[in-house]
Amino acid sequence: PRFMLVSFPNIVNDAEYSDQIKALDKQAKVQNFVYSDLSPNYSQSPDPKKLFLKYHFSNEGHELAARQIAETISKQVRY
């Protein structure tokens, strides 16, 4: 099993968090761990606000995260 890190989506376009996401992506490559940033999928949603209940994922938000995480994991599996 490999370590996998998933970052919370940056839907408010926070510059400092954006820098951290980029740094995590670079670190994943250096240390050979799986990294998935949820930001693109969430920001491309027709209504990103529906994906959250205040600061937590809604049911739809959880489903979107689960799909992306499952896709990331399936890309790592070698048969």
N, C-alpha and C positions, 0 to 999 in steps of 0.2 A: 504493500500500500504506500501511496505517496501522499505527502501533505498537500492540502488544497486550501487556499485562502480565497474568500469571496468578499468583495468590498460592497458596502451599502451604496446604493445609487446616489450620485451627486446631482439631484434634480434641481437644486437651487444654484448650481454653477458657482459654488464657492471656490475661489481661486486657490486658497491654501489647500483645501481638500483635493482639488484637481492635481496639484503638485504632488501630494502624498500618493494619490492613485498612480501617477506616472512612476514615482519612485518604487512603489510596490511591484509594478510590472517589471521594472528593470531588475529588482532584487529577485524576483521569481526566476528570471532567466539566469542570473548569476548562480543562485543556489539550487536551481533545478527543482522548483516546486510548482504546482499548478495554481494559477491565479485567474480569477474571473471577476471582472468589473461589471456590476449590474447596471451601471449608468446608461450605456447606449440603449438597451432594451426599454428601460423605463422612460427615457427622454423621448423615444420614438413613439410612445403610446399616444393614441389620439387624445386621451384625457388622463394625464399622469396623476392628477389629484384623486381619481377614483381608485388608485392603487394604494392609497394610504388612509389611515384613520389617525388623524393628528400626526404623530411621529412614528407610528407602527404600520406595517403592511396590512392592507385589507385582505379579504379572501382572494380577490383578483391579484393583488400584489404578491401574496404568497405563492399563488399558482404560477405567476410569471417567473419568480425567483426559482421555484422548483424546476420549471422547464429548462431554464438556462443552466442551472447546476447539473441537471441530468444530462443535458447535451454536452457540457464540458467533460463530465465524467466519461460518457460514452466515447468521446474522442480519445481518451487516455487509455482505454481498454484495448489490449492487443490480443487477438485470438490466435 
